[in-house]
Amino acid sequence: MTEEKQCSCIKNPFANLPPGMRPKQRKKSSLHKVTCPGCSREYWTNRITDVCFDCEKKGVSAPEKTNTKRTKG
Ligand SMILES: [Zn+2]
């Protein structure tokens, strides 16, 4: 039985660190420009809904979109 030691460069150098300390590998920025259906305000958001915070407080809900939600993958 041969036991080969792997070079440390192959291993994940952050494996020993707690999850919170590890650098984020994928930066998820889905910032996009939307128009609020409630007040027609154009703004940038990374949220799924187009409704701005103000209208959300008022209870405005986004209209149903025709495009289907893409599955994660
Ligand atoms: Zn609004």
N, CA, C, O and the ligand as a Tripos MOL2 file, in Angstrom:
@<TRIPOS>MOLECULE
protein
  293   291    74     0     0
PROTEIN
NO_CHARGES

@<TRIPOS>ATOM
      1 N           0.8560   -1.2070    0.0000 N.3       1 MET1
      2 CA          0.0000    0.0000    0.0000 C.3       1 MET1
      3 C           0.8810    1.2420    0.0000 C.2       1 MET1
      4 O           1.7260    1.4380    0.8740 O.2       1 MET1
      5 N           0.6640    2.0340   -0.9640 N.am      2 THR2
      6 CA          1.4650    3.2620   -1.0240 C.3       2 THR2
      7 C           0.6150    4.4590   -0.6190 C.2       2 THR2
      8 O          -0.5020    4.6770   -1.0870 O.2       2 THR2
      9 N           1.1940    5.1780    0.2390 N.am      3 GLU3
     10 CA          0.4590    6.3400    0.7160 C.3       3 GLU3
     11 C           1.1280    7.6150    0.2190 C.2       3 GLU3
     12 O           2.1810    8.0210    0.7100 O.2       3 GLU3
     13 N           0.5070    8.2110   -0.7340 N.am      4 GLU4
     14 CA          1.1100    9.4180   -1.2930 C.3       4 GLU4
     15 C           0.5430   10.6590   -0.6320 C.2       4 GLU4
     16 O          -0.6600   10.8090   -0.4230 O.2       4 GLU4
     17 N           1.4420   11.5030   -0.3300 N.am      5 LYS5
     18 CA          0.9820   12.7600    0.2540 C.3       5 LYS5
     19 C           0.6690   13.7520   -0.8560 C.2       5 LYS5
     20 O           1.4710   13.9980   -1.7570 O.2       5 LYS5
     21 N          -0.4970   14.2930   -0.7540 N.am      6 GLN6
     22 CA         -0.8710   15.2640   -1.7740 C.3       6 GLN6
     23 C          -0.2340   16.6040   -1.4850 C.2       6 GLN6
     24 O          -0.0870   17.0280   -0.3390 O.2       6 GLN6
     25 N           0.1220   17.2290   -2.5360 N.am      7 CYS7
     26 CA          0.6730   18.5700   -2.3810 C.3       7 CYS7
     27 C          -0.4040   19.4900   -1.8110 C.2       7 CYS7
     28 O          -1.5790   19.3820   -2.1620 O.2       7 CYS7
     29 N          -0.0030   20.3610   -0.9630 N.am      8 SER8
     30 CA         -0.9720   21.2390   -0.3060 C.3       8 SER8
     31 C          -1.6660   22.1480   -1.3010 C.2       8 SER8
     32 O          -2.7470   22.6720   -1.0310 O.2       8 SER8
     33 N          -1.0420   22.3310   -2.4470 N.am      9 CYS9
     34 CA         -1.6510   23.2340   -3.4210 C.3       9 CYS9
     35 C          -2.8770   22.6030   -4.0600 C.2       9 CYS9
     36 O          -3.7340   23.2920   -4.6130 O.2       9 CYS9
     37 N          -2.9430   21.2670   -3.9720 N.am     10 ILE10
     38 CA         -4.1060   20.6000   -4.5440 C.3      10 ILE10
     39 C          -5.3040   20.7420   -3.6250 C.2      10 ILE10
     40 O          -6.4400   20.9230   -4.0640 O.2      10 ILE10
     41 N          -5.0140   20.6550   -2.3450 N.am     11 LYS11
     42 CA         -6.1040   20.7830   -1.3750 C.3      11 LYS11
     43 C          -6.6250   22.2110   -1.3520 C.2      11 LYS11
     44 O          -5.9800   23.1620   -1.7920 O.2      11 LYS11
     45 N          -7.7890   22.2940   -0.8300 N.am     12 ASN12
     46 CA         -8.3740   23.6170   -0.6500 C.3      12 ASN12
     47 C          -7.6730   24.3020    0.5230 C.2      12 ASN12
     48 O          -7.7730   23.8460    1.6620 O.2      12 ASN12
     49 N          -6.9790   25.3740    0.2500 N.am     13 PRO13
     50 CA         -6.2270   26.0510    1.3140 C.3      13 PRO13
     51 C          -7.1300   26.6450    2.3820 C.2      13 PRO13
     52 O          -6.6710   27.0140    3.4630 O.2      13 PRO13
     53 N          -8.3960   26.7340    2.0770 N.am     14 PHE14
     54 CA         -9.3290   27.3380    3.0410 C.3      14 PHE14
     55 C         -10.1760   26.2810    3.7360 C.2      14 PHE14
     56 O         -11.1300   26.5960    4.4480 O.2      14 PHE14
     57 N          -9.8090   25.0230    3.5170 N.am     15 ALA15
     58 CA        -10.6280   23.9410    4.0550 C.3      15 ALA15
     59 C         -10.6650   23.9650    5.5670 C.2      15 ALA15
     60 O         -11.6670   23.5960    6.1790 O.2      15 ALA15
     61 N          -9.5770   24.3980    6.1640 N.am     16 ASN16
     62 CA         -9.5180   24.3990    7.6200 C.3      16 ASN16
     63 C         -10.2200   25.5960    8.2360 C.2      16 ASN16
     64 O         -10.4910   25.6290    9.4360 O.2      16 ASN16
     65 N         -10.5030   26.5540    7.4110 N.am     17 LEU17
     66 CA        -11.1550   27.7480    7.9350 C.3      17 LEU17
     67 C         -12.6470   27.5100    8.0980 C.2      17 LEU17
     68 O         -13.2490   26.7470    7.3420 O.2      17 LEU17
     69 N         -13.2280   28.1540    9.0690 N.am     18 PRO18
     70 CA        -14.6950   28.0690    9.2020 C.3      18 PRO18
     71 C         -15.3630   28.7120    8.0030 C.2      18 PRO18
     72 O         -14.7880   29.5970    7.3710 O.2      18 PRO18
     73 N         -16.5690   28.2770    7.6850 N.am     19 PRO19
     74 CA        -17.2720   28.7530    6.4820 C.3      19 PRO19
     75 C         -17.3000   30.2700    6.3690 C.2      19 PRO19
     76 O         -17.2080   30.8280    5.2750 O.2      19 PRO19
     77 N         -17.4290   30.9230    7.5090 N.am     20 GLY20
     78 CA        -17.5270   32.3740    7.4700 C.3      20 GLY20
     79 C         -16.2270   33.0540    7.0790 C.2      20 GLY20
     80 O         -16.2190   34.1910    6.6070 O.2      20 GLY20
     81 N         -15.1300   32.3390    7.2840 N.am     21 MET21
     82 CA        -13.8280   32.9330    7.0040 C.3      21 MET21
     83 C         -13.3790   32.6880    5.5780 C.2      21 MET21
     84 O         -12.4740   33.3480    5.0680 O.2      21 MET21
     85 N         -14.0230   31.7390    4.9550 N.am     22 ARG22
     86 CA        -13.6120   31.4150    3.5830 C.3      22 ARG22
     87 C         -14.0220   32.5240    2.6230 C.2      22 ARG22
     88 O         -15.0950   33.1130    2.7500 O.2      22 ARG22
     89 N         -13.1730   32.7870    1.6890 N.am     23 PRO23
     90 CA        -13.5210   33.7950    0.6830 C.3      23 PRO23
     91 C         -14.6380   33.2870   -0.2060 C.2      23 PRO23
     92 O         -14.7270   32.0950   -0.5010 O.2      23 PRO23
     93 N         -15.4690   34.1880   -0.6180 N.am     24 LYS24
     94 CA        -16.5640   33.7860   -1.4780 C.3      24 LYS24
     95 C         -16.0410   33.5030   -2.8780 C.2      24 LYS24
     96 O         -15.3830   34.3340   -3.5030 O.2      24 LYS24
     97 N         -16.3480   32.3350   -3.3340 N.am     25 GLN25
     98 CA        -15.8370   31.9540   -4.6450 C.3      25 GLN25
     99 C         -16.7160   32.5000   -5.7560 C.2      25 GLN25
    100 O         -16.2370   32.9380   -6.8010 O.2      25 GLN25
    101 N         -17.9890   32.4610   -5.5050 N.am     26 ARG26
    102 CA        -18.8820   32.9670   -6.5530 C.3      26 ARG26
    103 C         -19.5640   34.2340   -6.0790 C.2      26 ARG26
    104 O         -20.2570   34.2490   -5.0610 O.2      26 ARG26
    105 N         -19.3620   35.2430   -6.8010 N.am     27 LYS27
    106 CA        -20.0080   36.4900   -6.4460 C.3      27 LYS27
    107 C         -21.3200   36.5830   -7.2210 C.2      27 LYS27
    108 O         -21.3450   36.6920   -8.4470 O.2      27 LYS27
    109 N         -22.3700   36.5360   -6.4790 N.am     28 LYS28
    110 CA        -23.6580   36.5450   -7.1400 C.3      28 LYS28
    111 C         -24.1990   37.9650   -7.1760 C.2      28 LYS28
    112 O         -24.7250   38.4760   -6.1870 O.2      28 LYS28
    113 N         -24.0630   38.5690   -8.3020 N.am     29 SER29
    114 CA        -24.6250   39.9020   -8.4310 C.3      29 SER29
    115 C         -25.6250   39.8910   -9.5700 C.2      29 SER29
    116 O         -25.2760   39.8290  -10.7490 O.2      29 SER29
    117 N         -26.8500   39.9530   -9.1770 N.am     30 SER30
    118 CA        -27.9140   39.9180  -10.1870 C.3      30 SER30
    119 C         -28.5900   41.2780  -10.2590 C.2      30 SER30
    120 O         -29.8050   41.3890  -10.4260 O.2      30 SER30
    121 N         -27.7660   42.3030  -10.1280 N.am     31 LEU31
    122 CA        -28.3280   43.6440  -10.1470 C.3      31 LEU31
    123 C         -28.8970   43.9650  -11.5260 C.2      31 LEU31
    124 O         -28.2270   43.8080  -12.5460 O.2      31 LEU31
    125 N         -30.1150   44.4050  -11.5310 N.am     32 HIS32
    126 CA        -30.7430   44.7210  -12.8090 C.3      32 HIS32
    127 C         -31.7100   45.8780  -12.6160 C.2      32 HIS32
    128 O         -32.1970   46.1400  -11.5170 O.2      32 HIS32
    129 N         -31.9660   46.5560  -13.7150 N.am     33 LYS33
    130 CA        -32.8600   47.6950  -13.6540 C.3      33 LYS33
    131 C         -34.2950   47.2380  -13.8140 C.2      33 LYS33
    132 O         -34.6290   46.4750  -14.7200 O.2      33 LYS33
    133 N         -35.1290   47.7170  -12.9210 N.am     34 VAL34
    134 CA        -36.5280   47.3290  -12.9790 C.3      34 VAL34
    135 C         -37.4030   48.5700  -12.8540 C.2      34 VAL34
    136 O         -36.9700   49.6290  -12.3990 O.2      34 VAL34
    137 N         -38.6300   48.3980  -13.2710 N.am     35 THR35
    138 CA        -39.6060   49.4650  -13.1040 C.3      35 THR35
    139 C         -40.6620   49.0030  -12.1210 C.2      35 THR35
    140 O         -41.3270   47.9870  -12.3220 O.2      35 THR35
    141 N         -40.7970   49.7570  -11.0740 N.am     36 CYS36
    142 CA        -41.7620   49.3810  -10.0470 C.3      36 CYS36
    143 C         -43.1760   49.4540  -10.6210 C.2      36 CYS36
    144 O         -43.5690   50.4900  -11.1560 O.2      36 CYS36
    145 N         -43.9310   48.3880  -10.5180 N.am     37 PRO37
    146 CA        -45.3050   48.3830  -11.0240 C.3      37 PRO37
    147 C         -46.2320   49.2660  -10.2010 C.2      37 PRO37
    148 O         -47.3330   49.5970  -10.6410 O.2      37 PRO37
    149 N         -45.7950   49.6420   -9.0260 N.am     38 GLY38
    150 CA        -46.6540   50.4480   -8.1600 C.3      38 GLY38
    151 C         -46.5120   51.9370   -8.4140 C.2      38 GLY38
    152 O         -47.5070   52.6580   -8.4850 O.2      38 GLY38
    153 N         -45.2610   52.4030   -8.5540 N.am     39 CYS39
    154 CA        -45.0430   53.8400   -8.6950 C.3      39 CYS39
    155 C         -44.2810   54.1590   -9.9780 C.2      39 CYS39
    156 O         -43.9280   55.3140  -10.2150 O.2      39 CYS39
    157 N         -44.0280   53.1580  -10.7990 N.am     40 SER40
    158 CA        -43.3530   53.3360  -12.0860 C.3      40 SER40
    159 C         -41.9530   53.9180  -11.9340 C.2      40 SER40
    160 O         -41.4020   54.5020  -12.8680 O.2      40 SER40
    161 N         -41.4060   53.7550  -10.7800 N.am     41 ARG41
    162 CA        -40.0600   54.2610  -10.5490 C.3      41 ARG41
    163 C         -39.0400   53.2650  -11.0780 C.2      41 ARG41
    164 O         -39.1230   52.0640  -10.8240 O.2      41 ARG41
    165 N         -38.0850   53.7950  -11.8150 N.am     42 GLU42
    166 CA        -37.0280   52.9200  -12.3060 C.3      42 GLU42
    167 C         -35.8790   52.9250  -11.3180 C.2      42 GLU42
    168 O         -35.4000   53.9750  -10.8890 O.2      42 GLU42
    169 N         -35.4640   51.7580  -10.9790 N.am     43 TYR43
    170 CA        -34.3660   51.6650  -10.0300 C.3      43 TYR43
    171 C         -33.6380   50.3440  -10.2200 C.2      43 TYR43
    172 O         -34.1180   49.4160  -10.8710 O.2      43 TYR43
    173 N         -32.4620   50.3080   -9.6220 N.am     44 TRP44
    174 CA        -31.6510   49.0950   -9.7270 C.3      44 TRP44
    175 C         -31.8510   48.2480   -8.4860 C.2      44 TRP44
    176 O         -31.8760   48.7490   -7.3610 O.2      44 TRP44
    177 N         -31.9910   46.9770   -8.7150 N.am     45 THR45
    178 CA        -32.1990   46.0810   -7.5820 C.3      45 THR45
    179 C         -31.6290   44.7090   -7.8910 C.2      45 THR45
    180 O         -31.4410   44.3340   -9.0480 O.2      45 THR45
    181 N         -31.3660   43.9920   -6.8490 N.am     46 ASN46
    182 CA        -30.9310   42.6070   -7.0460 C.3      46 ASN46
    183 C         -31.9820   41.6590   -6.4850 C.2      46 ASN46
    184 O         -31.7450   40.4680   -6.2800 O.2      46 ASN46
    185 N         -33.1560   42.2410   -6.2470 N.am     47 ARG47
    186 CA        -34.2140   41.4030   -5.7320 C.3      47 ARG47
    187 C         -34.9810   40.7690   -6.8910 C.2      47 ARG47
    188 O         -34.8360   41.1560   -8.0510 O.2      47 ARG47
    189 N         -35.7940   39.7870   -6.5370 N.am     48 ILE48
    190 CA        -36.5420   39.0920   -7.5820 C.3      48 ILE48
    191 C         -37.7390   39.9170   -8.0070 C.2      48 ILE48
    192 O         -38.0950   39.9610   -9.1840 O.2      48 ILE48
    193 N         -38.3480   40.5640   -7.0410 N.am     49 THR49
    194 CA        -39.5420   41.3360   -7.3340 C.3      49 THR49
    195 C         -39.1830   42.7200   -7.8610 C.2      49 THR49
    196 O         -38.1180   43.2600   -7.5630 O.2      49 THR49
    197 N         -40.0870   43.2740   -8.6420 N.am     50 ASP50
    198 CA        -39.8510   44.6060   -9.1920 C.3      50 ASP50
    199 C         -40.3750   45.6930   -8.2650 C.2      50 ASP50
    200 O         -40.0670   46.8730   -8.4290 O.2      50 ASP50
    201 N         -41.1540   45.2830   -7.3120 N.am     51 VAL51
    202 CA        -41.7720   46.2590   -6.4190 C.3      51 VAL51
    203 C         -40.7120   46.8750   -5.5170 C.2      51 VAL51
    204 O         -39.9240   46.1780   -4.8780 O.2      51 VAL51
    205 N         -40.7180   48.2070   -5.4880 N.am     52 CYS52
    206 CA        -39.7390   48.8930   -4.6670 C.3      52 CYS52
    207 C         -40.1290   48.7800   -3.1920 C.2      52 CYS52
    208 O         -41.2220   48.3320   -2.8460 O.2      52 CYS52
    209 N         -39.2180   49.1920   -2.3600 N.am     53 PHE53
    210 CA        -39.4500   49.0330   -0.9240 C.3      53 PHE53
    211 C         -40.6580   49.8470   -0.4630 C.2      53 PHE53
    212 O         -41.4430   49.4030    0.3750 O.2      53 PHE53
    213 N         -40.7860   51.0270   -1.0180 N.am     54 ASP54
    214 CA        -41.8930   51.8880   -0.5950 C.3      54 ASP54
    215 C         -43.2320   51.2250   -0.8920 C.2      54 ASP54
    216 O         -44.1240   51.1680   -0.0460 O.2      54 ASP54
    217 N         -43.3420   50.7270   -2.1180 N.am     55 CYS55
    218 CA        -44.6000   50.1180   -2.5140 C.3      55 CYS55
    219 C         -44.8140   48.7900   -1.7840 C.2      55 CYS55
    220 O         -45.9440   48.3830   -1.5160 O.2      55 CYS55
    221 N         -43.7210   48.1430   -1.4780 N.am     56 GLU56
    222 CA        -43.8490   46.8870   -0.7670 C.3      56 GLU56
    223 C         -44.4710   47.1290    0.6080 C.2      56 GLU56
    224 O         -45.2690   46.3350    1.1070 O.2      56 GLU56
    225 N         -44.0750   48.2460    1.1930 N.am     57 LYS57
    226 CA        -44.6560   48.6000    2.4940 C.3      57 LYS57
    227 C         -46.1460   48.8660    2.3600 C.2      57 LYS57
    228 O         -46.9410   48.5550    3.2480 O.2      57 LYS57
    229 N         -46.5020   49.4560    1.2120 N.am     58 LYS58
    230 CA        -47.9120   49.7750    0.9990 C.3      58 LYS58
    231 C         -48.7190   48.5370    0.6590 C.2      58 LYS58
    232 O         -49.9500   48.5610    0.6790 O.2      58 LYS58
    233 N         -48.0340   47.4760    0.3530 N.am     59 GLY59
    234 CA        -48.7570   46.2460    0.0660 C.3      59 GLY59
    235 C         -48.9190   45.9860   -1.4120 C.2      59 GLY59
    236 O         -49.7230   45.1430   -1.8110 O.2      59 GLY59
    237 N         -48.1610   46.7040   -2.2370 N.am     60 VAL60
    238 CA        -48.2400   46.4840   -3.6770 C.3      60 VAL60
    239 C         -47.4980   45.2050   -4.0270 C.2      60 VAL60
    240 O         -46.3530   44.9920   -3.6260 O.2      60 VAL60
    241 N         -48.1700   44.3790   -4.7720 N.am     61 SER61
    242 CA        -47.5280   43.1310   -5.1730 C.3      61 SER61
    243 C         -47.2390   43.1640   -6.6560 C.2      61 SER61
    244 O         -47.9890   43.7460   -7.4410 O.2      61 SER61
    245 N         -46.1580   42.5420   -7.0230 N.am     62 ALA62
    246 CA        -45.7680   42.5350   -8.4280 C.3      62 ALA62
    247 C         -46.7330   41.6830   -9.2330 C.2      62 ALA62
    248 O         -47.1800   40.6330   -8.7720 O.2      62 ALA62
    249 N         -47.0520   42.1380  -10.4370 N.am     63 PRO63
    250 CA        -47.9280   41.3360  -11.3010 C.3      63 PRO63
    251 C         -47.2220   40.0570  -11.7240 C.2      63 PRO63
    252 O         -45.9950   39.9750  -11.7750 O.2      63 PRO63
    253 N         -48.0270   39.0920  -12.0170 N.am     64 GLU64
    254 CA        -47.4540   37.8120  -12.3990 C.3      64 GLU64
    255 C         -46.7120   37.9210  -13.7170 C.2      64 GLU64
    256 O         -47.2130   38.4780  -14.6940 O.2      64 GLU64
    257 N         -45.5310   37.3880  -13.7190 N.am     65 LYS65
    258 CA        -44.7510   37.4490  -14.9460 C.3      65 LYS65
    259 C         -45.0480   36.2370  -15.8140 C.2      65 LYS65
    260 O         -45.3450   35.1430  -15.3330 O.2      65 LYS65
    261 N         -44.9540   36.4800  -17.1020 N.am     66 THR66
    262 CA        -45.2810   35.3930  -18.0150 C.3      66 THR66
    263 C         -44.1380   34.3790  -18.1010 C.2      66 THR66
    264 O         -44.3550   33.1800  -18.2710 O.2      66 THR66
    265 N         -42.9270   34.8960  -17.9790 N.am     67 ASN67
    266 CA        -41.8050   33.9660  -18.0800 C.3      67 ASN67
    267 C         -41.7440   33.0840  -16.8490 C.2      67 ASN67
    268 O         -41.8960   33.5560  -15.7220 O.2      67 ASN67
    269 N         -41.5270   31.8390  -17.0670 N.am     68 THR68
    270 CA        -41.4970   30.8960  -15.9670 C.3      68 THR68
    271 C         -40.1880   31.0080  -15.2050 C.2      68 THR68
    272 O         -39.1480   31.3910  -15.7410 O.2      68 THR68
    273 N         -40.2820   30.6700  -13.9850 N.am     69 LYS69
    274 CA        -39.0990   30.7400  -13.1300 C.3      69 LYS69
    275 C         -38.1170   29.6440  -13.5190 C.2      69 LYS69
    276 O         -38.4590   28.4630  -13.5870 O.2      69 LYS69
    277 N         -36.9180   30.0650  -13.7640 N.am     70 ARG70
    278 CA        -35.9190   29.0670  -14.1530 C.3      70 ARG70
    279 C         -35.4550   28.2610  -12.9460 C.2      70 ARG70
    280 O         -35.2640   28.7850  -11.8490 O.2      70 ARG70
    281 N         -35.2870   27.0150  -13.1850 N.am     71 THR71
    282 CA        -34.8190   26.1810  -12.0890 C.3      71 THR71
    283 C         -33.3280   26.3310  -11.9110 C.2      71 THR71
    284 O         -32.5770   26.5890  -12.8510 O.2      71 THR71
    285 N         -32.9430   26.1640  -10.7020 N.am     72 LYS72
    286 CA        -31.5270   26.3440  -10.3630 C.3      72 LYS72
    287 C         -30.7070   25.2080  -10.9570 C.2      72 LYS72
    288 O         -31.0380   24.0330  -10.7940 O.2      72 LYS72
    289 N         -29.6900   25.5570  -11.6130 N.am     73 GLY73
    290 CA        -28.8590   24.5050  -12.1290 C.3      73 GLY73
    291 C         -27.8860   25.0680  -13.0030 C.2      73 GLY73
    292 O         -27.0630   24.3420  -13.5620 O.2      73 GLY73
    293 ZN        -42.7880   51.6360   -6.0860 Zn       74 ZN74
@<TRIPOS>BOND
     1     1     2 1
     2     2     3 1
     3     3     4 2
     4     3     5 am
     5     5     6 1
     6     6     7 1
     7     7     8 2
     8     7     9 am
     9     9    10 1
    10    10    11 1
    11    11    12 2
    12    11    13 am
    13    13    14 1
    14    14    15 1
    15    15    16 2
    16    15    17 am
    17    17    18 1
    18    18    19 1
    19    19    20 2
    20    19    21 am
    21    21    22 1
    22    22    23 1
    23    23    24 2
    24    23    25 am
    25    25    26 1
    26    26    27 1
    27    27    28 2
    28    27    29 am
    29    29    30 1
    30    30    31 1
    31    31    32 2
    32    31    33 am
    33    33    34 1
    34    34    35 1
    35    35    36 2
    36    35    37 am
    37    37    38 1
    38    38    39 1
    39    39    40 2
    40    39    41 am
    41    41    42 1
    42    42    43 1
    43    43    44 2
    44    43    45 am
    45    45    46 1
    46    46    47 1
    47    47    48 2
    48    47    49 am
    49    49    50 1
    50    50    51 1
    51    51    52 2
    52    51    53 am
    53    53    54 1
    54    54    55 1
    55    55    56 2
    56    55    57 am
    57    57    58 1
    58    58    59 1
    59    59    60 2
    60    59    61 am
    61    61    62 1
    62    62    63 1
    63    63    64 2
    64    63    65 am
    65    65    66 1
    66    66    67 1
    67    67    68 2
    68    67    69 am
    69    69    70 1
    70    70    71 1
    71    71    72 2
    72    71    73 am
    73    73    74 1
    74    74    75 1
    75    75    76 2
    76    75    77 am
    77    77    78 1
    78    78    79 1
    79    79    80 2
    80    79    81 am
    81    81    82 1
    82    82    83 1
    83    83    84 2
    84    83    85 am
    85    85    86 1
    86    86    87 1
    87    87    88 2
    88    87    89 am
    89    89    90 1
    90    90    91 1
    91    91    92 2
    92    91    93 am
    93    93    94 1
    94    94    95 1
    95    95    96 2
    96    95    97 am
    97    97    98 1
    98    98    99 1
    99    99   100 2
   100    99   101 am
   101   101   102 1
   102   102   103 1
   103   103   104 2
   104   103   105 am
   105   105   106 1
   106   106   107 1
   107   107   108 2
   108   107   109 am
   109   109   110 1
   110   110   111 1
   111   111   112 2
   112   111   113 am
   113   113   114 1
   114   114   115 1
   115   115   116 2
   116   115   117 am
   117   117   118 1
   118   118   119 1
   119   119   120 2
   120   119   121 am
   121   121   122 1
   122   122   123 1
   123   123   124 2
   124   123   125 am
   125   125   126 1
   126   126   127 1
   127   127   128 2
   128   127   129 am
   129   129   130 1
   130   130   131 1
   131   131   132 2
   132   131   133 am
   133   133   134 1
   134   134   135 1
   135   135   136 2
   136   135   137 am
   137   137   138 1
   138   138   139 1
   139   139   140 2
   140   139   141 am
   141   141   142 1
   142   142   143 1
   143   143   144 2
   144   143   145 am
   145   145   146 1
   146   146   147 1
   147   147   148 2
   148   147   149 am
   149   149   150 1
   150   150   151 1
   151   151   152 2
   152   151   153 am
   153   153   154 1
   154   154   155 1
   155   155   156 2
   156   155   157 am
   157   157   158 1
   158   158   159 1
   159   159   160 2
   160   159   161 am
   161   161   162 1
   162   162   163 1
   163   163   164 2
   164   163   165 am
   165   165   166 1
   166   166   167 1
   167   167   168 2
   168   167   169 am
   169   169   170 1
   170   170   171 1
   171   171   172 2
   172   171   173 am
   173   173   174 1
   174   174   175 1
   175   175   176 2
   176   175   177 am
   177   177   178 1
   178   178   179 1
   179   179   180 2
   180   179   181 am
   181   181   182 1
   182   182   183 1
   183   183   184 2
   184   183   185 am
   185   185   186 1
   186   186   187 1
   187   187   188 2
   188   187   189 am
   189   189   190 1
   190   190   191 1
   191   191   192 2
   192   191   193 am
   193   193   194 1
   194   194   195 1
   195   195   196 2
   196   195   197 am
   197   197   198 1
   198   198   199 1
   199   199   200 2
   200   199   201 am
   201   201   202 1
   202   202   203 1
   203   203   204 2
   204   203   205 am
   205   205   206 1
   206   206   207 1
   207   207   208 2
   208   207   209 am
   209   209   210 1
   210   210   211 1
   211   211   212 2
   212   211   213 am
   213   213   214 1
   214   214   215 1
   215   215   216 2
   216   215   217 am
   217   217   218 1
   218   218   219 1
   219   219   220 2
   220   219   221 am
   221   221   222 1
   222   222   223 1
   223   223   224 2
   224   223   225 am
   225   225   226 1
   226   226   227 1
   227   227   228 2
   228   227   229 am
   229   229   230 1
   230   230   231 1
   231   231   232 2
   232   231   233 am
   233   233   234 1
   234   234   235 1
   235   235   236 2
   236   235   237 am
   237   237   238 1
   238   238   239 1
   239   239   240 2
   240   239   241 am
   241   241   242 1
   242   242   243 1
   243   243   244 2
   244   243   245 am
   245   245   246 1
   246   246   247 1
   247   247   248 2
   248   247   249 am
   249   249   250 1
   250   250   251 1
   251   251   252 2
   252   251   253 am
   253   253   254 1
   254   254   255 1
   255   255   256 2
   256   255   257 am
   257   257   258 1
   258   258   259 1
   259   259   260 2
   260   259   261 am
   261   261   262 1
   262   262   263 1
   263   263   264 2
   264   263   265 am
   265   265   266 1
   266   266   267 1
   267   267   268 2
   268   267   269 am
   269   269   270 1
   270   270   271 1
   271   271   272 2
   272   271   273 am
   273   273   274 1
   274   274   275 1
   275   275   276 2
   276   275   277 am
   277   277   278 1
   278   278   279 1
   279   279   280 2
   280   279   281 am
   281   281   282 1
   282   282   283 1
   283   283   284 2
   284   283   285 am
   285   285   286 1
   286   286   287 1
   287   287   288 2
   288   287   289 am
   289   289   290 1
   290   290   291 1
   291   291   292 2
@<TRIPOS>SUBSTRUCTURE
     1 MET1         2 RESIDUE 1 A MET
     2 THR2         6 RESIDUE 1 A THR
     3 GLU3        10 RESIDUE 1 A GLU
     4 GLU4        14 RESIDUE 1 A GLU
     5 LYS5        18 RESIDUE 1 A LYS
     6 GLN6        22 RESIDUE 1 A GLN
     7 CYS7        26 RESIDUE 1 A CYS
     8 SER8        30 RESIDUE 1 A SER
     9 CYS9        34 RESIDUE 1 A CYS
    10 ILE10       38 RESIDUE 1 A ILE
    11 LYS11       42 RESIDUE 1 A LYS
    12 ASN12       46 RESIDUE 1 A ASN
    13 PRO13       50 RESIDUE 1 A PRO
    14 PHE14       54 RESIDUE 1 A PHE
    15 ALA15       58 RESIDUE 1 A ALA
    16 ASN16       62 RESIDUE 1 A ASN
    17 LEU17       66 RESIDUE 1 A LEU
    18 PRO18       70 RESIDUE 1 A PRO
    19 PRO19       74 RESIDUE 1 A PRO
    20 GLY20       78 RESIDUE 1 A GLY
    21 MET21       82 RESIDUE 1 A MET
    22 ARG22       86 RESIDUE 1 A ARG
    23 PRO23       90 RESIDUE 1 A PRO
    24 LYS24       94 RESIDUE 1 A LYS
    25 GLN25       98 RESIDUE 1 A GLN
    26 ARG26      102 RESIDUE 1 A ARG
    27 LYS27      106 RESIDUE 1 A LYS
    28 LYS28      110 RESIDUE 1 A LYS
    29 SER29      114 RESIDUE 1 A SER
    30 SER30      118 RESIDUE 1 A SER
    31 LEU31      122 RESIDUE 1 A LEU
    32 HIS32      126 RESIDUE 1 A HIS
    33 LYS33      130 RESIDUE 1 A LYS
    34 VAL34      134 RESIDUE 1 A VAL
    35 THR35      138 RESIDUE 1 A THR
    36 CYS36      142 RESIDUE 1 A CYS
    37 PRO37      146 RESIDUE 1 A PRO
    38 GLY38      150 RESIDUE 1 A GLY
    39 CYS39      154 RESIDUE 1 A CYS
    40 SER40      158 RESIDUE 1 A SER
    41 ARG41      162 RESIDUE 1 A ARG
    42 GLU42      166 RESIDUE 1 A GLU
    43 TYR43      170 RESIDUE 1 A TYR
    44 TRP44      174 RESIDUE 1 A TRP
    45 THR45      178 RESIDUE 1 A THR
    46 ASN46      182 RESIDUE 1 A ASN
    47 ARG47      186 RESIDUE 1 A ARG
    48 ILE48      190 RESIDUE 1 A ILE
    49 THR49      194 RESIDUE 1 A THR
    50 ASP50      198 RESIDUE 1 A ASP
    51 VAL51      202 RESIDUE 1 A VAL
    52 CYS52      206 RESIDUE 1 A CYS
    53 PHE53      210 RESIDUE 1 A PHE
    54 ASP54      214 RESIDUE 1 A ASP
    55 CYS55      218 RESIDUE 1 A CYS
    56 GLU56      222 RESIDUE 1 A GLU
    57 LYS57      226 RESIDUE 1 A LYS
    58 LYS58      230 RESIDUE 1 A LYS
    59 GLY59      234 RESIDUE 1 A GLY
    60 VAL60      238 RESIDUE 1 A VAL
    61 SER61      242 RESIDUE 1 A SER
    62 ALA62      246 RESIDUE 1 A ALA
    63 PRO63      250 RESIDUE 1 A PRO
    64 GLU64      254 RESIDUE 1 A GLU
    65 LYS65      258 RESIDUE 1 A LYS
    66 THR66      262 RESIDUE 1 A THR
    67 ASN67      266 RESIDUE 1 A ASN
    68 THR68      270 RESIDUE 1 A THR
    69 LYS69      274 RESIDUE 1 A LYS
    70 ARG70      278 RESIDUE 1 A ARG
    71 THR71      282 RESIDUE 1 A THR
    72 LYS72      286 RESIDUE 1 A LYS
    73 GLY73      290 RESIDUE 1 A GLY
    74 ZN74       293 GROUP 0 **** ****
